[in-house]
Amino acid sequence: MSNPSGLTLRGVTPPLRLADFKLIAFDMDSTLINIECVDEIADAAGRKAEVAAITEAAMRGEITDYKDSLRRRVALLRGVSVAHMEQVYTERLQLNPGAETLVAACKASGLRMLLVSGGFTFFTDRIRDRLGIDFTRSNVLEIEPGANGGQLTGRMVDQTWGDICDGAEKRRMLLDTCARLGISPSQAIAVGDGANDLPMMGAAGLSVAYHAKPTVREQAMVSIESGGLDRLLEVVQP
């Protein structure tokens, strides 16, 4: 079912109740925030167009090996300073419209929040703290000491749970968080925009695409194609 307001529904009959859900999982880049952080970091290396082309292909699902695509992009970031990443955060990164409203409504209805990103802890940790998010999973950029806070080596650091947060890891983290909270995945909402979000969206009780790539819009139960993230509250009411 669709309407001219830019909100498309599939297999969902509103109104649903937000209180019937216990967890909401968000992608970060181009979902909770307005940029793809890896592309903006690459701008400092003069490689934004090259990196952005890989990002776009990965998000559209044209590159099936997300881990390889991310390693390729991160390798192109070698030599970028931490000071530049700080500049990306302070000057370019903004929360997407409606993000704070949706998060506040979810908190008020008792939902816990999960941020799962193929991006980097440098940004996800700050968004976690800014929005009061309960759980996060993302990737760690390796930094070598030096001027301007150090610089990127072009590699990522392995973590206790694995190497890279790809689509499979997003799904695993969603399911693990549900288990940790003692809830069913059917009580979870998953919000994303790219092909690497589809595994977690498929595991959740309600999947939400936000200004998403075509393959994601086509599979989501709710697709927000205009307006802010808080448009979800038109479907799932507090």
N, C-alpha and C positions, 0 to 999 in steps of 0.2 A: 504494500500500500504506500502511495506517495501523495504528497500535496505540494502546491506551488511555493510553500514557504521554505523549501530546502531541507526538509526533514523526511527521510524515507524509512519506513518500517517494514520488516519482513518477519512474519510469524509472531508478531507482538501486538497485543490489543491493550492500549492504554485506557485508563491510567493504571500503572503498576505502583506499588508502594515501596519507597526507599527503605523503610524499616524492615521489609521482607528480605533484604540483603544484608550481609554481614561484612563484606570486604569489597573494596573497589581497587583495581590495579590499573595504573597508568603507565603508558610509554611516556618518555620525556620529550625528545626532540620532535618538533613540529606537532606535538600533541599538547603537553602541558606548557611547553615554551614555544616561542615563535621561530626559532632557528634550528639548523642542524649544526651542532657545535663543531664537529669535525671539519665541516666546510669552512667555517669562520676561522678556526685555528689555521687552516691551510692558507688562508688569505695572507698571513704573515710570511709564508714561505713562497708566495707568488705562485701557488699551485691550486688556488681555489677552484678554477674551472675544471682541472683534471680530477680533483678529489670529488667535487660536486657531481660530476658525470658518473662516477662509480657509485656514489651514494644514491643518486636517482635510480640507476639501474637495479641496485640492491633493493630499494624500497618498492619498486614496481614488480619485483619478483623475477626480473630478467637475469639476475645473478643468483644462482641457487645456493652457492657456498658462501653464506654470510661471513663466516669466520675468515675465509681467505680474502674476501672483499675488504673487511675491516683491517686485516694485517697490511694489505696493499696501501690502504689510505693512511694508516698510522705511520708506515715507513716513509711516506712523503712529508711527514711533519717533523722529521729529524731536524734539530737545530732551532726550532721555534722556542722562544723563551717563556717561562712561567709568567713573566710580566705581561706578555701578549695575551696569554690565556685569561689573566685577570682583566685585561682590557675588554676582551670578548664578553666576559661576564658583566662588567659594569656598564659597557657602552652599547652592546648589541642584543644582549639576552633580555627578553621580557616574557612575563607570563602571558599565555594566550588569553583573549577575552573570556570572561566567565569562569576562569580556573578557580579563583579564590571563592567565588560564590558557590560553585559546585562543591568544592572541598568543605566549605563551612556547613553546607546543607548535609553532606554525608556525615560529618562529625556529629552534628546535632541529632542525626537519626541513629547514631551508635555504630556506624561502619568504621572498620579499621582501614588503613590505607597502605598500599604497596606501590612503590616506584620501581619499575623494571626497565632497564635501558641498555641498548647496545652502545650507549655513549660512555661517559667517563665520570669517575667519582669526584673529580675536581668540580664538576657542575652538579651532579646528582646529590652530593652531600649538602650543598648549599640550598638546593631546592627543597630537599627533605627538611632542613632546619627552618627554612622560610615558611613552609606550609604546614609544618608539624606532622609530617608523614611518618608512619610507624615502621615500615620495613623498606629496605632498598636492595637492589642488586644491579651492579654495573661494572665497568672495566677500569683497571688502573693503568694509567700511562706511566711508563718508566721515565724518571727524571734524573739527570746527572747534575751534580752541584756546579755552580758557577755564578756569573753575574746575572742580574735581573731575576734572581730566584732560582736559577738553574735553567736547563734546557732539555727538551725532549730528545730521547735517544732514537725514536722511531720504532720502539718496541712497547709491548704491554707486559705487565707483571702477572704471573700466574697467581691464583688465589686458592684458598683451601677447598673451594667447591669446584674449581676447574679453571680453564684458561680464558674463555670469552663468553660473554652473555649474548647468545644468539637466540633465535626463535625457540629452539628446544629448551634452552636454559630458562627463558621467560616462562614457558609453560610449566617446567619443573618447579620453579620458584612459586608460581601461583598455587600449584597443587600442594607443595610443601607448606606454604603459609596457611592454606585452608586446613591442612592436617594439624598444624600447630595451634590453630584457633579452635579446632574441634568442630569445623563446619563442613558442609558439603560444597563442592565446586559449583553446584547449582545456585548457591547463595552468594556467588561472586559476580561482580561486573568487571569486564576488561575493556579498556579504552585504548585505541591505537590508530595508527595511520598507514603503516607500512607492512610489507609482506612478512617481515620477521615478527610481527605482532599476531599473525593469524593462528599460530599454535596455541597461544594463551587465550586468544579470543574464542577459539573452538572448544576450549576446556571449561570456559566460564558459563554460568547460567544466562548471562546477558552480555552480548558482544556489541560494542559501540565503535563505529568508525568516525573519526573527526577530520573533516577536510582531507579525506584519505585518497590513496591511490586507487585506481579503478578496481583492481582485483580484491581490495579490502572492502570497498563500498559494496561490491556485489555479494559478499559473503556475510556481512554484518547484519545483525538483527535491527540495529538502529544506526542510521547514517546521517550525521549532521553535516550538511553541505553548505550552509550559510549560517552566520551568527556565531555565538560563542559556545564554550563547553557547557555553560549553564542551561543550554537548550535541552539537555538531557532531562532536566527537571520538568519539562513539559510532558515527558513520557513516564518517568519514574518520579512520582510526586512525594515530597516530604510529608 
